[in-house]
Amino acid sequence: MRRDQMGSFVDERGARRQTPLKPLWLGNLRGMPVGNGRLWVGRGDMFGTKDELFRAQVDAKGQVRGYTIASRNKNPELLGGSDRMTLTQEVLYLGQHVIDVERMRRLPSLPVEPTTRVVPAEGMLLVVSAPSTLIALRRAGARVVGTPAYTGPAAESGEGVVVEMDGTVHEGPWTLADAVADDAEDGTYARSDVALALAADGKVAFAGPAASGVDALWNLADMELGAAYATLVKAAVRARDVALAQRYLAEAGARGSREDVSESVLRDLDKLASAAKAPKVKSALVEKAKASEQEALAARRARLAAARDTADGTTDWDWTAEVLPRWVGEFGADDAARDRVRAQLPDVVKPPEAFDPRAWLALADACTWITFTEVDAESKSGVHLRLARKAWREDLYGFTTGPLMVVSALTHPQRVTPGLAAGELLCRRLEELLGPSVDPQSAAVPIPLHIYEDKDSYVAAATEGARGSWRELAKRSVGFYDPNQDISRLFLDSEPTRDRGGERYWSTFLHELTHHWCDRHLSKGGGATVTPGYWVVEGIAECMSDHEVDLRGRKLVPLDAQLPRLDILAGLAPKDALPWDALFDMPQVALGQLTRRKPVQASSWWKLDQGYQLDGVNLFYLQSGAVCQYLLFAHGDNGAALKSLVRAWYDGSYKPGMVKEVTGLAPDELGKRVLAFCRQCRDGKLPADATK
């Protein structure tokens, strides 16, 4: 953010605004504000309060929009760290506190203090083309001393910068270069910014890119500058930026490093230049580079073939699962890659002839720890698959994994496999916590799980026969257990993500499949709508829905400090909770009465912009799930009390007052311990067995 000649504040996008920006009064500020080109954060009296920490930005109409982050009466603990602030992209560091100022949420404190601190220093200037450069600095272990000046892509150098790394102070000048980052998720290439910081000996002291969540492709640290530029030529070619690639090539050549650029890169650049009618690039090392590339290609193909031909080698498959996506991305999908993946798939699964191995890789990996058995649609046990093919589509696959019978078309296996794996993990966890089954004969029949690859098919199946509000609820859901048809349904529209800001990716699926598992394995005809203790039915489902699915680690992680349930109940006044004795004895039919309860407010630690408004039904689900979490992790009996209560409801033996009988605690005392447990977990003091 800067002032123009008319005194108006202008950000990086100001030149493209249709509405002129008006002069802004920032108020009386304490210290230097920090900004990232979209907003700025400062401390002062901008919004009328004598001392507050605020966020401000200019909207499309040129108006200042501001929000108070902290004041004497709101999040006062944040004021203590505002004397030395660091803002990298949307992340604000305030001492031990870390804030996402875009979403107005706290983030978990870093294990160590941020090593990048931008502080005013006379005569010091760091010129960068994007705030992400500061992230690159921080991740490289650098302490930047100076006032950052964010400029456009045209800026190429900055003088007088001091960067402290590993206890050594390196003085500028620093050379700034543009580069590209490989987007590992979809194989496309996006422009990013890279800073090449030159130490006194002419070597690169640090480098990017440092895009959040994407591994840096090139570690240029301690590389000669010419070699670094040679590496960046390939990056620019992959981004199809002829001018940038030729600029880097010239820089590399000027430093005697042109031969470090492979001939394949030069050929690609030559083709791009021809298409763009730009000057062609010639090289005297064509044959040498071509032979070298062919040797490397042959070696990598041989290694993949060796892994493919190994009859039994988990290590070899783990290697393949790691390198195959990059290998296919660079060399294309060939028979060796397809054969290696196809050999890992169950016999029931028949991918197309010319399939992309990357799409089937997750399913092949799941086969290393899940046993698949084909369902014969013509057999007695295949009646479910026959009906599904008739009602849904004819090309459905059906296979059992032990506790589950999965039915899916497998046209997009990368969407199906996460649900399959998560369901398997959940069933194993429930068997561990609540087993064994009360009816071994019923338990031997796998739970039908239909996994849909498009929303229309899911909605059609989920709403079939449903009416009114239930039909609308099904349309908005992503997971659905139909007890009448004895089917659990799941729709996954993208790769699994973890988002504590809203409903978590897996929560509905885990909740519904828990109900299905309990009905199948624990029910003995008890548990009617008038049976007391319905809290335990929804509580165990809520408890399981809070688990994070770690597909790579093949496990469920029960708790973390950012769980909304923990945050809400930690900020809830005890008097506003549902009476614990009434909660523990309430039947399902009484749930409707809770909608008439006056809403209450709960403060939030993680959400800075608002708290929570909760009605009686919200509290019922929140408190029920938290009780189950407490009994599982903090009651001291390894979940024995929880297991007894859940099984009692399903076999019809649950009776009023049973919670005290089983736990040894009066309802109010148990409630106090549950709320204290939530506060403890919210503050990061999680039980050791709840994080693994």
HELIX and SHEET records of a PDB file:
HELIX    1   1 GLY A   14  ARG A   16  5                                   3    
HELIX    2   2 PRO A   76  GLY A   81  5                                   6    
HELIX    3   3 SER A  132  ARG A  139  1                                   8    
HELIX    4   4 LEU A  225  ARG A  238  1                                  14    
HELIX    5   5 VAL A  242  ALA A  254  1                                  13    
HELIX    6   6 ARG A  258  ASP A  260  5                                   3    
HELIX    7   7 GLU A  263  ALA A  275  1                                  13    
HELIX    8   8 VAL A  286  ASP A  309  1                                  24    
HELIX    9   9 THR A  314  PHE A  331  1                                  18    
HELIX   10  10 ASP A  335  GLN A  344  1                                  10    
HELIX   11  11 PRO A  357  ALA A  366  1                                  10    
HELIX   12  12 LYS A  380  GLY A  382  5                                   3    
HELIX   13  13 VAL A  383  ALA A  391  1                                   9    
HELIX   14  14 PRO A  413  LEU A  434  1                                  22    
HELIX   15  15 PRO A  440  ALA A  443  1                                   4    
HELIX   16  16 LYS A  455  ALA A  462  1                                   8    
HELIX   17  17 GLY A  468  ARG A  476  1                                   9    
HELIX   18  18 SER A  507  HIS A  521  1                                  15    
HELIX   19  19 TRP A  535  SER A  545  1                                  11    
HELIX   20  20 PRO A  564  ALA A  570  1                                   7    
HELIX   21  21 PRO A  574  ASP A  576  5                                   3    
HELIX   22  22 TRP A  580  ASP A  585  1                                   6    
HELIX   23  23 GLN A  588  ARG A  596  5                                   9    
HELIX   24  24 GLY A  616  PHE A  633  1                                  18    
HELIX   25  25 ALA A  640  ASP A  651  1                                  12    
HELIX   26  26 MET A  658  THR A  663  1                                   6    
HELIX   27  27 PRO A  667  ARG A  682  1                                  16    
HELIX   28  28 ALA A  688  ALA A  690  5                                   3    
SHEET    1   A 2 ARG A   2  ARG A   3  0                                        
SHEET    2   A 2 PHE A   9  VAL A  10 -1                                        
SHEET    1   B 4 VAL A  34  GLY A  35  0                                        
SHEET    2   B 4 TRP A  40  GLY A  44 -1                                        
SHEET    3   B 4 GLU A  52  VAL A  58 -1                                        
SHEET    4   B 4 VAL A  64  SER A  71 -1                                        
SHEET    1   C 4 MET A  85  THR A  88  0                                        
SHEET    2   C 4 VAL A  91  LEU A  94 -1                                        
SHEET    3   C 4 HIS A  97  ASP A 100 -1                                        
SHEET    4   C 4 ARG A 105  LEU A 107 -1                                        
SHEET    1   D 2 LEU A 125  VAL A 128  0                                        
SHEET    2   D 2 THR A 147  TYR A 150  1                                        
SHEET    1   E 3 ALA A 142  VAL A 145  0                                        
SHEET    2   E 3 VAL A 162  MET A 165 -1                                        
SHEET    3   E 3 THR A 168  GLU A 171 -1                                        
SHEET    1   F 4 SER A 157  GLY A 158  0                                        
SHEET    2   F 4 TRP A 174  ASP A 182 -1                                        
SHEET    3   F 4 TYR A 189  LEU A 198 -1                                        
SHEET    4   F 4 VAL A 204  PHE A 206 -1                                        
SHEET    1   G 6 THR A 373  GLU A 374  0                                        
SHEET    2   G 6 TYR A 397  THR A 400 -1                                        
SHEET    3   G 6 LEU A 404  SER A 408 -1                                        
SHEET    4   G 6 ILE A 447  TYR A 452  1                                        
SHEET    5   G 6 ILE A 487  PHE A 491  1                                        
SHEET    6   G 6 GLY A 479  ASP A 482 -1                                        
SHEET    1   H 2 GLU A 548  ASP A 550  0                                        
SHEET    2   H 2 LYS A 555  VAL A 557 -1                                        
SHEET    1   I 2 VAL A 600  ALA A 602  0                                        
SHEET    2   I 2 TYR A 612  LEU A 614 -1                                        
END                                                                             
